[in-house]
């Protein structure tokens, strides 16, 4: 085998190795992008859930506050009839 043929074979082997490394890097990058997107979606869902819990808690607090401190209703006064 000539020197040129050996060099060509070495270069081809290196090209295959580099192609495999590139493919692996692409798969890792795609997996990271998918994981980031899933994390973003889960974070938004968790945020929505917590916001709903806060809103429900505020409604309950408002309800309890109205029970503790009711607003007295004024007696209606009708000018034609009186109190």
Secondary structure, 3 states (H helix, E strand, C coil): CCHHHHHHHHHHHHHHHHHHHHHHHHHHHHHHHHHHHHHHHHHHHHHHHHHHHHHHHHHHHHHHHHHHCCCCCCCCCECCCEC
